[in-house]
Amino acid sequence: YLLMDRYGLSPAVAGLALTGAAVFWSIGSAIQGRMGETLANERAMFIGAVLGVIAIAVVWGTAALHWPAFVAIGIWALGGAGMGLVFPRKNVHMIKLSTALNQGFNSSALAISDSMGSALALASGGLIFAAFSGNDSFVAVFAFTTLIGLALIILTPRTRPSATANSALEASNRLEA
């Protein structure tokens, strides 16, 4: 909407940002899949989060500082690559950290938290957008989503299992076997 409303681009040209993100999401996903265990799940999620935040922050800058539209279109692909790194790995990592008995519960909890987080962020972004007028609406929403992304970067290191958790998981898996 930013690209059409503020830059006067046609839907086809503005859609290049989404197309680029989708293509690079696939590329990011393929890369993380080929790397397998040589790229730890925690590292893939951290790198993906950083790429996503960079993309959002640059689009924020584009909206705030009126940079050329091609900056936002191009950088959005980087965000797509980050998503390609994060999404497959978060599910695999959750299963890896779960015992056989709680994998189903944890998988459901992750799906619910994904849906609730998306709905909450979307609703909050809509309220923020409506609270401002003109270009300030875009700037405010991208500032908000940049903050969400920064929180993700800060929290991502918590996905590393502690030594205590590893020991407990191994013991639980031995008991279940």
trRosetta pair geometry for C-beta under 8 A, 3 or more apart (Angstrom, degrees):
i j d omega theta_ij theta_ji phi_ij phi_ji
1 4 6.0 -62 -147 44 34 103
1 5 5.4 20 162 -11 73 119
2 5 6.2 -62 -129 46 20 101
2 6 5.5 -19 -174 20 63 119
2 7 7.3 46 138 -1 66 102
2 59 7.5 120 66 -178 164 106
2 62 7.8 93 146 106 141 112
2 63 5.9 -74 -146 -93 137 108
2 72 7.0 -113 101 -180 129 167
2 138 5.0 100 -105 -129 110 139
3 6 7.2 -49 -102 52 13 85
3 7 5.1 -38 -158 42 51 124
3 9 4.7 -31 154 39 94 132
3 13 7.5 -145 152 107 127 86
3 14 3.8 156 97 -124 128 103
3 17 6.6 -180 -33 -11 153 137
3 69 5.6 95 -134 -150 92 117
3 72 6.5 -158 -77 92 103 136
3 73 7.1 78 -107 -67 143 93
4 7 7.2 -26 -61 57 9 79
4 8 7.2 36 -167 -128 41 13
4 9 5.5 -90 -90 65 51 74
4 10 7.4 20 -114 -163 94 8
4 11 6.4 11 -89 -79 133 60
4 14 5.0 -48 -52 -49 86 161
6 63 7.2 127 25 -128 173 75
6 135 6.3 84 -111 -104 129 94
6 138 6.9 -49 -35 -15 143 160
7 14 7.8 149 68 -90 116 102
7 69 4.2 85 -147 -76 163 129
9 13 4.4 -118 -175 87 109 116
9 14 4.4 137 100 -56 122 89
9 69 6.1 147 -46 -171 132 163
10 13 4.9 88 53 12 81 99
10 14 6.8 -154 88 -2 38 90
11 14 5.7 -59 -137 46 30 109
11 15 5.8 40 158 -31 65 109
12 15 5.7 -54 -149 30 24 117
12 16 7.8 46 147 -37 54 85
13 16 5.9 -27 -172 -6 41 114
14 17 6.4 -33 175 12 53 109
14 73 7.8 -132 -139 -93 39 107
15 18 5.3 -50 -161 39 61 110
15 19 6.0 63 141 -22 79 102
16 19 5.3 -53 -141 40 37 114
16 20 6.0 40 157 -21 68 104
16 73 5.3 22 95 -158 107 123
17 20 6.0 -54 -148 37 26 110
17 21 6.4 26 153 -18 61 108
17 72 6.4 -23 -104 129 136 85
17 73 4.5 -111 -77 -126 85 62
17 76 4.2 49 -167 48 94 157
17 77 7.8 -128 -153 -43 52 70
18 21 5.6 -54 -146 38 32 112
18 22 6.3 33 155 -20 66 105
18 76 7.5 -45 -66 136 34 141
19 22 5.8 -55 -148 35 30 110
19 23 6.4 27 155 -16 65 106
20 23 5.8 -56 -146 38 30 109
20 24 6.1 18 160 -8 66 112
20 73 6.7 105 11 168 147 74
20 74 7.2 -105 171 -123 169 31
20 76 6.0 102 81 85 115 93
20 77 3.6 -73 152 -77 108 104
20 80 6.6 180 121 9 64 146
21 24 6.0 -62 -141 47 27 103
21 25 6.0 38 154 -30 65 104
21 76 4.9 -61 -61 143 109 94
21 77 5.6 -133 -75 -101 47 42
21 79 6.1 -22 -122 79 109 92
21 80 3.2 166 -163 -62 59 124
21 83 7.6 43 -180 26 98 133
22 25 5.5 -46 -144 28 29 116
22 26 6.8 30 154 -17 60 101
22 80 6.2 -89 -32 -144 18 143
23 26 5.9 -56 -160 34 32 111
23 27 6.5 29 146 -17 66 106
23 77 7.0 -22 67 -135 95 106
23 80 7.1 64 58 122 51 153
24 27 5.1 -47 -142 38 43 115
24 28 6.1 47 155 -20 69 101
24 77 4.2 114 -15 -177 147 81
24 78 6.9 -62 152 -73 160 19
24 80 3.9 107 75 88 99 113
24 81 4.2 -63 161 -54 106 82
24 84 6.8 -139 134 -8 59 135
25 28 5.8 -53 -148 38 28 111
25 29 6.3 29 152 -18 62 108
25 80 4.0 -86 -46 180 79 91
25 81 6.8 -127 -80 -74 34 28
25 83 5.0 -27 -119 81 101 108
25 84 4.2 160 -167 -59 47 99
26 29 5.7 -56 -147 38 29 112
26 30 6.2 30 155 -19 65 106
26 84 6.4 -99 -8 -109 8 136
27 30 5.7 -54 -146 37 30 111
27 31 6.3 32 155 -21 64 105
27 81 6.1 -36 80 -109 101 92
27 84 6.4 115 69 82 50 175
28 31 5.7 -53 -146 35 30 112
28 32 6.4 23 159 -13 65 106
28 48 7.0 104 178 -110 136 101
28 51 7.9 -171 -111 87 142 163
28 80 6.9 180 2 127 129 64
28 81 3.8 145 -61 -161 120 56
28 82 6.6 -97 -131 -19 162 12
28 83 6.8 115 74 67 150 53
28 84 2.4 129 78 74 103 121
28 85 4.7 -82 175 -36 112 74
29 32 6.1 -57 -146 39 29 105
29 33 6.2 30 155 -20 63 110
29 84 3.8 -104 -35 -163 71 96
29 85 7.5 -137 -77 -60 44 33
29 87 7.3 -32 -95 61 106 103
29 88 5.7 108 -139 -17 92 131
30 33 5.6 -59 -147 38 29 113
30 34 6.3 26 158 -17 66 108
30 84 7.5 -23 11 175 60 133
31 34 6.0 -58 -147 37 28 106
31 35 6.3 25 157 -20 64 110
31 84 7.4 79 35 122 96 122
31 85 7.3 -33 77 -86 107 88
32 35 5.7 -56 -145 36 32 112
32 39 6.2 -108 -136 84 70 143
32 44 5.1 83 -131 -143 122 136
32 84 6.8 174 6 135 119 81
32 85 5.0 143 -57 -126 135 62
32 88 6.2 159 96 63 132 124
32 89 6.1 -91 173 -49 144 112
33 36 7.4 23 171 -64 36 60
33 88 6.8 -23 -68 115 90 167
35 38 5.0 -110 -180 66 81 98
35 39 3.9 31 130 2 138 116
35 44 7.8 165 77 -85 136 119
36 39 7.3 120 69 32 32 79
37 40 7.4 26 -167 -89 56 51
39 43 5.7 -127 -174 85 72 118
39 44 5.1 85 142 -64 112 101
40 43 4.3 87 61 7 89 106
40 44 6.9 -157 90 -8 44 85
41 44 5.8 -56 -147 36 30 111
41 45 6.3 26 157 -16 65 107
41 89 4.7 165 -145 -174 78 105
41 90 7.8 137 -177 -82 108 31
41 92 6.2 -149 -108 91 127 102
41 93 3.8 151 163 -83 150 112
41 96 6.9 -174 -17 31 159 149
41 159 7.2 -112 116 139 101 128
42 45 5.9 -58 -150 38 29 109
42 46 6.3 27 153 -19 64 109
42 93 7.2 122 -58 -127 60 144
42 156 7.0 131 -166 161 76 89
42 157 7.2 60 -175 -126 120 41
42 159 5.0 175 -111 91 89 106
42 160 5.0 32 -104 -74 159 78
43 46 5.7 -55 -146 37 31 111
43 47 6.2 28 157 -16 66 106
44 47 6.0 -55 -144 39 28 107
44 48 6.1 28 157 -18 63 111
44 85 4.8 -154 -179 179 85 96
44 86 7.1 174 134 -85 84 39
44 89 4.4 165 94 -68 131 166
45 48 5.7 -55 -144 40 29 113
45 49 6.3 32 155 -22 64 106
45 85 7.1 -176 -86 131 28 93
45 86 5.2 79 -129 -124 65 75
45 89 5.4 -142 -58 100 86 128
45 90 6.0 97 -103 -73 123 83
45 93 7.1 -42 -37 -12 134 158
45 156 5.4 -176 118 -149 104 114
45 159 6.1 18 65 42 153 164
46 49 5.8 -54 -148 34 29 111
46 50 6.5 29 154 -18 64 105
46 153 7.1 80 -149 -139 73 68
46 156 4.6 145 -91 132 76 145
46 157 7.2 48 -90 -65 125 64
47 50 5.8 -55 -150 36 31 111
47 51 6.4 31 153 -18 65 105
47 82 7.3 -150 126 -125 63 80
47 85 5.7 -76 88 151 98 162
48 51 5.7 -54 -148 36 32 111
48 52 6.3 32 154 -18 65 107
48 81 7.7 -145 -123 122 75 61
48 82 4.1 125 -165 -171 60 67
48 83 6.6 131 -172 -65 114 14
48 84 7.2 -155 -121 64 118 48
48 85 3.3 -161 -73 80 111 109
48 86 3.5 -166 117 -45 150 88
48 87 8.0 -153 178 -9 159 59
48 89 7.5 173 -3 35 145 130
49 52 5.7 -56 -149 38 31 112
49 53 6.3 27 156 -17 66 107
49 82 6.7 158 -43 -176 11 120
49 86 6.4 98 -54 -88 68 130
49 149 6.6 161 -174 -166 82 80
49 152 4.7 -154 -143 123 127 113
49 153 4.9 172 130 -81 125 69
49 156 5.4 -141 9 -59 157 145
50 53 5.9 -56 -145 38 30 107
50 54 6.3 34 155 -22 64 105
50 82 7.1 -155 67 -121 49 127
50 153 6.1 85 -78 -110 68 118
51 54 5.7 -53 -149 33 30 113
51 55 6.5 30 153 -19 63 105
51 78 5.3 -139 -173 161 96 86
51 79 6.4 169 135 -103 83 34
51 81 5.7 -86 162 86 154 94
51 82 3.0 -172 82 -72 109 112
51 85 7.1 97 28 24 137 133
52 55 5.7 -56 -153 35 32 111
52 56 6.4 26 154 -15 67 106
52 79 4.9 74 -125 -142 57 79
52 82 3.9 -149 -43 107 77 148
52 83 6.3 93 -86 -54 117 73
52 86 7.3 -14 -28 -17 135 143
52 149 5.7 -154 111 -132 99 124
52 152 7.7 -13 76 80 130 149
53 56 5.7 -53 -143 40 35 108
53 57 5.9 34 157 -19 68 109
53 146 6.4 90 -155 -146 82 68
53 149 3.6 161 -96 145 90 131
53 150 6.2 107 -134 -65 140 57
53 152 7.4 -168 -58 61 114 110
53 153 6.0 -32 -23 -40 154 126
54 57 5.9 -59 -144 39 26 109
54 58 6.3 24 158 -18 64 107
54 75 7.3 -127 128 -169 85 112
54 78 6.2 -60 91 125 113 136
54 79 7.6 -158 72 -74 73 76
54 82 7.9 157 37 -51 95 145
55 58 6.0 -58 -148 36 27 107
55 59 6.5 23 156 -14 64 107
55 75 5.0 164 -131 148 70 91
55 76 5.8 101 -168 -112 120 34
55 77 8.0 -167 -115 54 129 34
55 78 4.8 -178 -75 81 106 95
55 79 3.0 -114 66 -54 167 102
55 80 7.9 127 -101 -7 168 56
55 82 6.9 -144 -1 12 126 133
56 59 5.8 -58 -150 39 32 108
56 60 6.3 40 148 -24 65 104
56 79 6.6 99 -40 -102 70 134
56 142 6.2 178 178 -159 82 85
56 145 5.2 -127 -159 114 138 107
56 146 5.0 -178 120 -84 115 71
56 149 5.4 166 40 -17 146 154
57 60 5.2 -48 -149 32 34 119
57 61 6.5 37 150 -18 64 102
57 142 7.8 138 -108 162 26 104
57 146 5.1 90 -83 -121 75 124
57 149 7.7 -122 -39 73 91 145
58 61 5.4 -48 -150 37 36 114
58 62 6.4 44 147 -25 64 100
58 71 6.5 -133 163 156 109 101
58 72 7.2 177 121 -100 91 55
58 75 4.3 -101 89 180 143 170
59 62 5.2 -44 -146 31 37 118
59 63 6.5 37 153 -17 65 100
59 72 4.8 79 -117 -130 82 96
59 75 6.4 -158 -51 85 80 124
59 76 6.7 59 -68 -74 126 88
59 142 5.6 -144 103 -130 91 138
60 63 5.9 -57 -152 37 29 107
60 64 6.1 17 155 -10 66 113
60 139 6.7 84 -161 -143 75 57
60 142 3.5 -178 -93 132 81 123
60 143 5.9 114 -142 -65 131 54
60 145 7.9 -166 -67 63 112 94
60 146 5.5 -21 -39 -43 153 134
61 64 5.8 -60 -135 45 30 104
61 65 5.4 -13 179 18 70 118
61 67 6.2 33 125 -9 88 132
61 71 8.0 -79 93 135 102 139
62 65 7.0 -64 -116 54 14 83
62 66 7.6 45 178 -125 48 8
62 67 4.4 -83 -119 52 65 106
62 68 7.8 -68 -138 67 102 33
62 69 7.5 93 -174 -113 129 34
62 71 5.1 -179 -96 89 117 115
62 72 4.3 -162 100 -60 175 103
62 75 7.9 -169 -35 33 132 135
63 66 7.9 9 -179 -70 18 44
63 72 7.9 75 -44 -86 74 136
63 135 6.4 169 177 -173 85 92
63 138 4.1 -142 -152 124 140 117
63 139 5.0 -168 118 -75 115 64
63 142 5.6 149 27 11 142 146
64 135 7.9 138 -105 150 35 112
64 139 4.7 92 -82 -118 84 114
64 142 7.8 -127 -31 71 98 130
66 135 8.0 -26 -73 -147 91 154
67 71 4.6 -27 129 33 124 155
67 72 7.4 141 84 -34 105 86
68 71 5.4 113 71 -11 74 98
69 72 5.8 -56 -162 38 49 107
69 73 6.1 45 145 -20 77 108
70 73 5.2 -53 -140 41 40 114
70 74 5.8 39 161 -20 71 108
71 74 6.2 -60 -147 39 22 106
71 75 6.2 11 162 -11 62 114
72 75 6.2 -60 -136 41 25 103
72 76 6.3 36 162 -34 62 106
73 76 6.2 -55 -156 20 24 114
74 77 6.3 -51 -175 17 40 111
74 78 7.9 37 139 -14 65 99
75 78 5.3 -42 -167 24 56 117
75 79 7.0 57 141 -17 72 97
76 79 5.4 -46 -158 33 45 116
76 80 6.7 52 144 -22 67 99
77 80 5.3 -49 -154 31 39 116
77 81 6.7 43 148 -21 66 98
78 81 5.6 -48 -154 31 36 113
78 82 6.7 39 147 -19 63 102
79 82 5.4 -51 -153 33 37 116
79 83 6.6 38 150 -19 66 101
80 83 5.6 -51 -151 34 35 112
80 84 6.5 39 150 -21 65 103
81 84 5.5 -52 -153 33 34 116
81 85 6.8 33 150 -18 64 101
82 85 5.7 -55 -155 34 35 110
82 86 6.3 24 154 -15 69 111
83 86 5.7 -60 -140 41 34 107
83 87 5.8 25 172 -21 72 112
84 87 6.9 -44 -122 30 20 103
84 88 7.6 7 -179 1 51 106
85 88 7.9 -90 -174 39 19 92
85 89 6.6 -9 161 1 57 129
86 89 6.2 -92 -157 46 24 104
86 90 6.0 19 168 -28 72 111
87 90 6.3 -52 -142 23 25 107
87 91 7.4 16 164 -8 57 104
88 91 6.5 -68 -164 38 34 105
88 92 6.3 24 152 -12 70 115
89 92 5.6 -60 -142 44 36 109
89 93 5.6 38 160 -24 72 110
90 93 5.7 -54 -141 38 27 112
90 94 6.4 31 157 -22 62 105
90 110 7.3 166 139 -162 103 132
91 94 5.8 -52 -149 32 30 111
91 95 6.6 26 155 -14 63 104
91 107 7.6 49 -151 -127 90 87
91 110 6.8 146 -107 128 69 154
92 95 5.9 -58 -153 38 32 109
92 96 6.2 35 150 -23 66 108
93 96 5.4 -53 -146 35 33 116
93 97 6.3 20 158 -10 66 109
93 159 6.3 19 153 178 147 122
94 97 6.1 -64 -148 43 29 103
94 98 6.3 28 154 -26 64 113
94 106 5.6 -175 168 145 107 117
94 107 6.9 138 116 -87 128 58
94 110 5.3 -11 -128 -66 174 150
95 98 5.6 -62 -146 32 31 114
95 103 5.7 42 -135 -140 77 108
95 106 7.6 164 -88 93 45 125
95 107 7.0 30 -80 -75 88 102
97 106 8.0 -157 85 -176 88 162
97 161 5.8 -178 -117 -76 109 120
97 165 7.3 -2 -155 154 102 126
97 169 6.7 -95 -159 -101 51 149
98 102 5.2 -132 -165 89 102 87
98 103 4.4 132 114 -89 137 64
98 106 4.6 -143 -97 29 138 155
98 107 7.9 -70 -16 -38 171 78
99 102 5.2 62 54 24 87 93
99 103 7.2 -124 86 -37 39 79
99 169 6.4 -156 -72 -141 80 70
99 172 4.4 -69 -105 129 134 133
99 173 6.1 -153 -133 -68 81 69
99 176 6.4 149 179 -30 106 147
100 103 6.1 -28 -147 -10 30 118
100 173 6.7 105 -14 -119 99 74
100 176 4.9 165 42 149 123 159
101 172 7.6 -103 22 171 113 116
101 176 6.3 -148 -32 -103 98 134
102 105 4.8 -54 -159 47 72 116
102 106 5.4 71 140 -24 89 104
103 106 5.9 -60 -141 42 27 107
103 107 6.0 30 159 -23 65 109
104 107 5.7 -53 -144 35 27 112
104 108 6.4 25 157 -15 62 106
105 108 5.9 -60 -153 38 29 109
105 109 6.2 28 152 -19 66 108
106 109 5.4 -52 -143 37 33 113
106 110 6.3 36 156 -21 65 103
107 110 5.8 -52 -149 34 29 111
107 111 6.5 29 152 -18 63 105
108 111 5.7 -55 -149 36 33 111
108 112 6.3 30 155 -17 67 107
109 112 5.8 -55 -146 39 31 110
109 113 6.1 27 157 -17 66 108
110 113 5.8 -55 -142 39 29 107
110 114 6.3 36 154 -23 63 104
111 114 5.7 -51 -149 33 29 114
111 115 6.5 25 154 -14 63 107
112 115 5.8 -58 -149 40 31 109
112 116 6.0 25 157 -14 68 111
113 116 5.7 -54 -136 44 31 108
113 117 5.8 34 161 -22 66 110
114 117 6.0 -58 -144 38 22 109
114 118 6.3 20 158 -17 60 110
115 118 5.9 -58 -148 37 27 109
115 119 6.2 23 157 -16 64 110
116 119 5.8 -56 -144 39 30 110
116 120 6.0 28 158 -18 66 110
117 120 5.9 -56 -143 39 27 109
117 121 6.1 24 159 -16 64 110
118 121 5.9 -58 -144 40 27 108
118 122 6.1 25 158 -18 64 111
119 122 5.8 -57 -144 39 27 110
119 123 6.1 24 159 -16 64 109
120 123 5.9 -56 -143 39 27 108
120 124 6.1 25 158 -16 64 111
121 124 5.8 -57 -142 41 27 109
121 125 6.0 31 156 -21 64 109
121 145 7.3 78 -174 -106 116 84
121 148 6.2 48 -121 -108 123 163
122 125 5.7 -54 -144 37 27 112
122 126 6.4 30 154 -20 62 105
123 126 5.7 -54 -150 34 31 113
123 127 6.6 30 152 -17 64 104
124 127 5.7 -53 -149 36 34 111
124 128 6.3 33 152 -18 66 106
124 144 6.8 -164 128 175 107 143
125 128 5.6 -54 -146 38 32 112
125 129 6.2 35 154 -23 66 105
125 141 5.0 66 -158 -142 92 103
125 144 6.1 177 -101 92 74 140
125 145 6.7 27 -98 -58 122 101
126 129 5.6 -50 -144 34 30 113
126 130 6.3 26 157 -15 64 107
127 130 5.9 -58 -147 40 30 108
127 131 6.3 34 153 -28 64 108
128 131 5.6 -55 -148 29 31 115
128 132 7.0 5 162 0 63 106
128 137 7.7 135 127 -154 71 65
128 140 5.0 -158 164 132 106 114
128 141 5.4 147 98 -86 120 68
128 144 5.3 -136 -42 -35 177 154
129 132 6.8 -78 -158 44 27 92
129 137 4.6 57 -155 -172 66 105
129 138 7.7 40 -123 -71 93 39
129 140 7.0 175 -87 79 42 110
129 141 5.1 15 -73 -62 89 125
130 137 7.6 61 -50 -129 17 117
131 137 8.0 148 61 -112 56 80
131 140 7.2 -116 73 134 100 165
132 136 4.1 -128 176 113 125 101
132 137 4.3 179 85 -80 102 58
132 139 7.6 -110 142 56 164 87
132 140 4.8 153 -12 0 151 146
133 136 6.1 35 61 50 45 112
133 137 6.4 12 -123 -42 7 103
134 137 6.6 158 70 0 30 94
135 138 5.7 -51 -165 35 54 109
135 139 6.2 52 142 -19 77 106
136 139 5.4 -55 -143 41 38 114
136 140 5.9 41 158 -23 70 106
137 140 6.0 -57 -148 36 25 109
137 141 6.5 20 157 -15 62 109
138 141 6.0 -58 -147 38 30 107
138 142 6.2 19 160 -10 66 110
139 142 6.2 -63 -147 43 26 103
139 143 6.2 30 154 -23 64 108
140 143 5.6 -54 -147 34 29 113
140 144 6.4 32 153 -20 64 105
141 144 5.6 -52 -150 35 33 114
141 145 6.4 23 155 -12 66 106
142 145 5.7 -52 -139 42 36 106
142 146 6.2 45 155 -25 65 103
143 146 5.7 -53 -149 33 29 114
143 147 6.7 32 151 -20 62 103
144 147 5.8 -55 -156 32 31 112
144 148 6.8 32 148 -18 64 101
145 148 5.3 -43 -148 32 42 115
145 149 6.4 44 151 -18 65 103
146 149 5.6 -55 -151 39 34 113
146 150 6.3 36 151 -21 66 103
147 150 5.6 -50 -144 35 33 112
147 151 6.5 38 153 -20 63 101
148 151 5.7 -53 -156 33 32 114
148 152 6.7 36 146 -21 63 103
149 152 5.4 -50 -153 31 37 116
149 153 6.6 38 151 -19 67 100
150 153 5.5 -48 -149 33 37 112
150 154 6.4 36 152 -18 66 105
151 154 5.7 -55 -148 38 33 111
151 155 6.1 18 157 -9 67 113
152 155 6.0 -65 -140 46 27 101
152 156 6.1 47 158 -47 65 98
153 156 5.9 -35 -144 5 28 119
154 157 7.9 -60 170 19 33 99
155 158 5.3 -42 -175 19 65 121
156 159 5.9 -35 -172 5 52 114
157 160 6.0 -23 -178 1 60 112
161 165 4.5 -128 -167 89 93 123
161 166 5.1 113 128 -59 126 84
161 169 7.2 -38 -158 -5 149 143
162 165 4.6 96 52 6 78 101
162 166 7.0 -139 94 -5 42 85
163 166 5.7 -52 -149 35 32 113
163 167 6.4 33 154 -19 65 105
164 167 5.9 -56 -151 35 30 110
164 168 6.3 27 154 -16 65 109
165 168 5.7 -56 -145 40 32 110
165 169 6.1 34 155 -22 66 108
166 169 5.7 -56 -145 36 28 111
166 170 6.3 27 157 -17 64 107
167 170 5.9 -56 -147 38 29 109
167 171 6.3 26 155 -16 64 108
168 171 5.8 -56 -147 39 30 110
168 172 6.2 30 155 -19 65 108
169 172 5.8 -55 -146 38 28 111
169 173 6.3 27 156 -18 64 107
170 173 5.9 -55 -146 37 29 110
170 174 6.5 31 154 -21 63 104
171 174 5.7 -54 -150 33 32 111
171 175 6.5 30 153 -18 65 106
172 175 5.7 -56 -150 36 33 111
172 176 6.4 29 154 -18 66 108
173 176 5.7 -55 -144 38 33 110
173 177 6.4 36 156 -26 64 106
174 177 5.9 -57 -151 30 30 113
